[in-house]
């Protein structure tokens, strides 16, 4: 929002929220019906292709968003070395509003003007006219309109909303108040309406011109330089005809320079070109990929989880725990991506963060949780994990943390074996087990004397039992077989008990916790998970903690996506453990059967500003 919002700041369909796209439904139905009902000679191709073209524009923009975020995470040719936070992602989530507006206006013009309907597929004279009018009046008028928007009166009421994004990304280009978009539409309509009125317009020239605007807008707002220097060497005058991402980036950091639309020539003519434009361009091209200090290796959980990644949908990546009804409509795309990832997918950099002097990266393996339980998939998974360890070690990373990967039956154990046979790898692998234990143990309410533990008896479960028994807290079990095993192996057997009436009000639950067991819990039970996947909240009369995780310090930059079952600015225990190991310089591995000192990792996390996460609804009742 602008500093002092002016008239027509909000979009007309803002009250509709996620259902705003229904404003196009009557027009789409009418265009399809008209095309089918009318005779072949009366059918209007342009009116029919408006809806598919709008979908193409959304796809085009999303491709640029994903490409830009991936490249920025890698650090290759990055321009502004700062991060994007949740507030910017929130502000830019309505980037498709301008597509809806343009679609509505295209339908209205097509219906209102006879010369705008029944256009030919292609006319070269109309294409040339459109190009000339853009180079002349549009670029010139935009330059002066843009300078006017930087006058303090208009800037504070409208254009400051756009400039709130210091670090731009492709969708930043269309983040403007409604009134400002009306002005831009009238400007860009000059070439199109002139072609329509002179009856030289064609379907390809009109839609091609809009695609060109999208292309240049997206490219110019990327935070990485992608225009090769050779292009300007071959044709030197091109520097006056086409801007670059670094050129426009200076407008977002300096504000009073580089006002041009796509052609810098007017900045040269009127003396508003930033003197550092050429040097920033050269510097950006020379930047290499980041060498991370800590790599967090994770994988996709469900087929839909690919949309929650930072390179996915901004509205989902910035709002974890918010399922969207429309994802079920995308199942053809979802399962197609799942199939392609299974065959061709490779580990990719998904997010880049900075914490003090540490450079952090998240790497994602394009495999899903369910595949860890199939023998024929395990070999491929282990290969991808090993390749990631080797790559992270070669990149100079100090620590690699395993996120969710240790949930597989053999993955963590194979990582331990692989590390043992490697010739002195420098990197340390951490699965966060000790921090999970510390978070769970310290999440138990003060004064509690007994808990019930349910789930698979993993190394984490056994460590939790030992830690609680050592503190004098009684740990109850459901089943006699598990109870007998633990009674023989635990040093604190006197504090183990076999639950008969199931009266415990604090349940520690992990993988393998069933729905039937869930329903047996007494009213008011507190569920504390020790697995990295949260249990389904089946009971309204019970309370639920999040999975083991911690709130990150405010100094941790560029965190605007996270696991979609955790709130904002919250990291899983495995991810936090990797950071703390690197900060403390602990030269040990924690994977497979290995565990780290629980108290030590807990104290280290608190020391560096991480804090345990509590559920708000539980805090009100305790």
N, C-alpha and C positions, 0 to 999 in steps of 0.2 A: 504494500500500500504506500502511496505517496505520502510525503510529510504532512501536507494539508490537502486531502483529496478534493479535487474539483468536481464540476458537474459531469455526469455520465462517466463516472469512474468504474462502477460495477457493471458487469455484464447482465443483460436482461434476464437470462435464464439461470442466474446464480442460485435462486431458491430451489431449482430442480435437482441440484447436486449431481450425483452420478447418473441421473436419468435425463440429463440435459440433451442427450442426442435424439430424444424423441421429437424435438422440434423439427427435425428433418423428415420424420416418418411420413407425414401427408404428402410432401413433395416427391419423395421416392416412390410411394405407391402410385401417385398420379402419373409420374413419368413412365413407369413400367406399364401401367394400364393403357396409357395413350399409345405407347409404342406397339403394344399387342393388338389393341382394338382398331387402330387406324390402318388404312391401306398402305402398301409398301411405299408408294410414291409420297405419302404424307408423313411418314415416320421421321422424327427428329433425333438424329444420332447424338447430338450434343446434349440434349435434355436427358437422354438415357444414360450417358457415360458420366454425368456429374457425380453420382453417388460412388461408382467404382473409383473415380478419380480422387475423391475425398479420402477413400480408404488407402489409395496409393500414397497420398500426401502424408497420412499418418504413419504408414510403413516407412516411407522415405525418411521422415524425421526420426523415427525410432532407430533406424539403422545408424544415423549420424550420432544419436545419443549414445548408443552402445559402443560404437567405434571410438568416440571421443573419451568416454569414461575408461575404456580399456587402455587406450594410449596414455591417458593422463596417469593411470595407476602404474603403468610401466615406467613412466618418467621420461620416455623417449621424446625429445624435441618439445618438452613442456615449456610453456611461456611464462606464466605466473606461478611461482613456486609456493602456492598456498592451497589450502583445502576448501572444500565445499561442505557447509554444515547443513543441519536439518532445516533451519529457517529458510535458507535459499531454496532447498528442494520443495518445501511447502509453498513458497511464493511462486514457484515455476510449474506447479503441478497442473495448472489449467492451460497448458500450451496449445491444446486442441481447440480452445474457444475461437481463435481466429480462423480455424478451418471451418467450423460450423458457420461463422459469420459469412465467410466467402461463399460457402455452399448455398446459403439462403439467398444471398444477393445474386448469385449466378442463376438460380432458379427464377427469381423475380424478374431479372433483366431478360432472360430467355422468353418468359411469358409476355412481358410488357412490350418488347420491341420486336416487331415482325422481322426486321433485318438481322436479329440475333438468333433466329431459329432456322432450321434446315440449312445449316452451313455445310459447305463442302469439306471433305476430309483434309485437303491440302491446297493451299494457294501460295506460291512463292512471293508474289507481290505483297500480300498481307504480312508475311513473315518479315520481309525487308522493311516494310513500313513500321511494324512493331519494334524492330531492333533500332531503327533510326530515332523513333520517338522516345525510346528509353534512353539512348545515349545522350540525346539533346535535352528536351524539357524535363523528363523525369529525374535524371541525375542532378540537373541544375536546381530544380525546384526543391528536391529533397534536401540538398545541401543547406539551402536557406531556411527551410522548415526545421531542419535539425538544429541549426544555430538558434532559431527562435525558441525552440523547446528548451534550450539551455539558458534562456533568460530566466531570472530568478522567479518571476511570477508563474510562468508555465512549468518551469522545472519543479518547483515545490508542489504543484498541484497534479502533475501528470508524469513527466519524464523521469523524475527521481525514483519512481517505482522500478523502472528498467535498470537504472544505475545502482540500485541496491546490491546488484550482483557484481562485485569487483572481479571475481574470478568467473569468467563467462563460460558457458557451455552451449551447444547448439540451440537448445530450446530457449536460452536467454534472449535470442533474437526476436522472439514474438511475445515476450512478456511485457505488455503495455496495458494501460487502462483502455476501456472500451472506446472512449472518445478519440484517443490517439489512433486506434486501429481504423476508425472511420476516416480519419484524415489520410492515413496511408492507403486505404482502399481507393479513395477518390484520386490520389496521386497515381497509383499503379493502373487505374482504370483508363488513364489518358490514352496509352497505346492501344489497349483492347477496344475501347469504345470508338476510337477513331477508325480502326479497322472495320468494326461492325457497321458504323454509319456510312463508310465509303464502300461497303459491300465487298471488301477484300479479305475479310476475316475467314479463318478456317478452324476446324476443330483442333488440329495439331498445333497451329501457331498460338492459339489462345491457351491451351493446356500446357504447351511447351514453355510459354513465357512464365506462367505461374510456377512451373517446375524449376525454371532457371532462378527465379527469385528465392524459392526454398533452398535450392542448392547453394547459392551464394550466401544467403543468410546463415545457414547451418555451418558452412565452411568458415566463414569469417568470425564466428563466435566460438570455435573450438579453442581449447586451451593447449593446443599443440600445433606446431608449424608443419604443414604438409605440402606446401607449394615448393617444388624443387628449384634450386638456384639456376639450374641449367635452362629453365624455361625463360628466365629474364636475360640470360646470356645470348640465347638464340634470337630473341626479339626484344631488344632493350626498351622500346616504347611501351611495352606491356605494363611496366611499372606505373604508368599513368592511367592504364585502362582497367586494371584488376588489382584489388587489394588482397592482402594476405591476413591470416589469423593474428599474426603478431602486430600488424599495422593497426587493426581494429582494437586489439587488446589494449593498446596505449590510450585509446579513447575512454576505455573503462577505468583506467588507472589514473589518467591525467585530466580527463573530463573536458578540457578546453582545446583539444587538438583532434585532428583526424576525424572531421565531421562527415566526410563523403559517404555515399551509399555503398556502391561497389567500385567506383572509379575514382582514384585519388587525385585526378587532374584538378578538381576544383579546390582541393586543399593547397595544391601547388600555386594555383592562380591567385588565391586570396590569402596566402601566407599563413594558413592554419595547420600545415603539416608539422608533426612532431619531429624535431631534429634527431631524435634517437630511433626513428623508425627503421632505418637501414641497419644500424648496429644491433638492435634487438632481433631483427630477422636473422642476421648472421649468427648471433649467439644462440638463438633457439634451434637453428638447424644443427649446431654442433653438439647439443646436449645428448648424452648417452642414457641408456636405461639405468635406473637406480640399482645400487647394490644394497640389498636389504640386510639389516642386522637380525631381524626376526621374521620368519616365514610361518604363517598359520596355514596348515594344509587341511582342507575340508572337502566335502563333497555335497552334491545335491541330495536332498532328503526325499521329496516327493516329485512327481513329474511337474507339478505346478510351481515348485520352489525356484525354478529358473527365472520366473518373473520377479521374484523378490530380491534377486541379486542387484548389486549396485548398477551393473550394466543392463539391467532389465527395466521394468517400469518404475519411473520416479515415484509415482503415487503409492506403490507397494513397498519399494525399498525404504522409503522414509516413514512408513507407517506399519511396522511389524505388528503382528497379532490382529490384523484387520483383514479377514477373509473377504474376497469380493465375489459376488454372485456371478459376474460375467465371465469369470475364468472357466466355468463349466462349458460356456459356449465356444471356448477356444480349444476344445479337446482335439480337433484335427491337427492344429498347429503344435499343441503340446506333445502329442504322441508321435508326431513326425519328428520333432526335435529329439525326443527320447530315443527313437530308433536311430537317427543319424549320429547322436552322441555315442551310442553303443558301438557303432562301427568305426567312426572317424574321429571321435572326440579326443582331445588332448588337454592336459592340464593348462589352465590359463590364469593370468593375474587378474583378480577381481576387484581388489581394493588396495589403496595405499594410505597409510596413516603415519603420523609423526608424533613421537612422544619424547620430549626433551631432545637428546642427541640421537635417539634410536629411530631408525627408519624401519617401518613395519609394512609387511605386505601380506595379503590373503590370497592364497592360491586355491583354485577350485578344480577338483577332479570331476569330470562330467559323467559320474556314475551315481546311482541312486541307492538308498539305504537297503531296499529289498534285495538288491543284488548280492549283498554280503552273505546271504543265506543260501545261495546257489553255488554248488561246487564248481560248475563249469564257468562261472564268472570270476571265481576267486583268483585264478592265475593271472587274468588280465588286470584285476585290481591290484594285486601285489606288485605286478610289473610297473604300473603307473605310480604307486607309492615309492618304490625303489628309485625310479627315474627322477621323481620330485626331490628325494633326499640328495641324490647325486648332484642335481642341478642347483639346489639351494646351497650345498656345500661348495660347489664350484663358484657360485656367485659371492661367496664370502660371508654367508649368514652364520651367526653364532648359534642360533637356536631354531629348531623347527618344532612347532607344536602340532599335535595331532588332534583335530577337531572331529569328533564322532567316528573317526576311523577305527578307534579301539573298540567300537561296538561290534565289529565283525568278529566272527568266531576265532579267526586265526591271524588277522591283520597285524595286531599289535605284537603278537608273539613272533611273527615273521620279521617284523621290523627289528626286534631285539636280536634275532638270529643274524639278520643281514648286517647290522652294525658290528656284531662280534667278528664277522669274517672280513669286514672291510679293513684295508690297510690304514689304520689310524685316521679315521675321519675327524675333521676339525669340528664339525657341527654336532650339537647335542640335541637329541630327540626327547621331547617331553609330552606326555599325554594328559597331564594335569590331574592324575589320580589323587595325589597328596592334597592338592588344593580343594578338590571335590570333597574329600573327607573332612578337611578343616572347615569348609563352609557349612556342610551338613551338621557337624558336631556343634558348631557355634550358632546354628540357627535354632537349636532346641530351646524352648522357653526356659527361663531361669526358674529353678524350683522343681522341674520335672524329675521324677524318680524312676519312671519306666516308659519304654517305647516298644512298639512292635515293628519288626523288620520283615518286609516281604519283597521278594524278587530273587533273581538269580544270585547265587553266592559267588560273585566275582571277587577279585582282589580288593576292589573298593568296598564292597559289602563287608568283607572280613576285617578290613582295616577300621571301618566305622564301628563294628562290634567291639573290637579290641579297645579302641579309643574311649567308647562309652562305658565299657565295663571297668576300665581303669579309673574313670571318673566316678564310679559307684552308681551308675545308672543301669537299671535292670533292662536287658534286651530280651524280648519274648519272640518266640517263633511259632509259626502255624503248624508245621509238620514235624513228626517225630524223627524222620530220616535226617532232615537237615539239622535238627536239634542235636541228634546223636553225633553227627559229623563234627559240628562245631564244639561240642562238649569235649571231644577228644583232642581237637587241635588248638583250642583257645586257651590262653594263659589265665583267663579270667572266667573260668567256667562257673564259679559260684554266682555270678551275676547273670547267667543265662537261664531262661525259663521257657517252659512249653506252655503257650497260651491255650487255655481250655474254654473260658467264657468269652474271650475276645472283648474285653472291657477297656483295653488301652485306648486313650484318646489322641496319642501321637503315633503316627504310622510313617515309617521310613520305607519308601517304595522305589523299586528299581525295575529294570527290564524283566519281563516275565510276570509282572503283576497283572492278574486277570480281572475281568469285569465282575465275575462272580465274587471274588475276594473283596473287590472294591465295595460291593453292595452290602457286605457283611459288617462294615465298619459302623460303630454306634454314631448316633447323631452328635454333631459338633466336633467330629474328628479332624485333626490337623494332618494333612498329607504333606510330607517333606520328601521330594524326589531326590534320589542320588544318581539317577541316570541322566544322560544329557538330553533325552526326549521327555517332555512333560507328560504326565498321565492325563487322560481325558477327564474333564471336570464333569462327572456324571451326577454329582450330588449338590443340590442347592443348600442343604443343611450342614455342609462341611466346609472346611477352609483349605486352601491350596497355596503352597509356596511355589515360586518359580523353580526351574531347574538350577543346579549349582552355577551361580554367576555373580558378577560383581559390577557395581556402578563405577565407570571409569572417571578419572580426574578430568577437570575442565580443560587442562592443558593438552589433552590428547586430541590432535587435530584430524579433521577430514573424516569423522565417523558419521556417515549418514545412511548406513545400512547395517543391518545385523541379522542374527537368526530371527526368523519370523515368529518365533514363540517367545521372544524376549522383548522387553520395552526398549525405548530409545536410550542410547548411550549406556548400554549394558552389554558386557562381554561374557562369554562362556568361561568356565573355570579353566579349560584347557588353553584358551587364548591368553588369558591373564597370566597363567603359570609360565607360558613361554616368555612373556615380556619381563616378568619378575626374575626369571632365571638369567636373562640377558643383562638386566640391570645390576643384579648381584654378582654376576660372573661365576655362577656355580658351574663347575666343570664336570657335570654328571648327567647321565641319561636317566630317563624315567619312562620306560615302556615295557611291554611284556609283563614279566613277573616283578620288575623292579619298582620300588616305591621310594619317594623322597621323604625327608623329615617333615611331618605334618605341621608341627608348631613353627618350624623355621619358615616354611613357605607362607604360612598365615601371617606371621609377623612381618615378613618381607612385603607382602601385598599391602598391608595397612600402612607400612612405612612409606610406600610410594604413592599413596593417595587413593588406592582402590578401597571400596567400601561394600560390605555385603548388601544384597538386595532383599527388601521385605515387601510382601504383598500389602497394599494399602488397606484392603478390606479386613485383613487380619489384625493390622495395627489398631484398628478401632475397637477390637474385641478383647485385646490383651492389656 
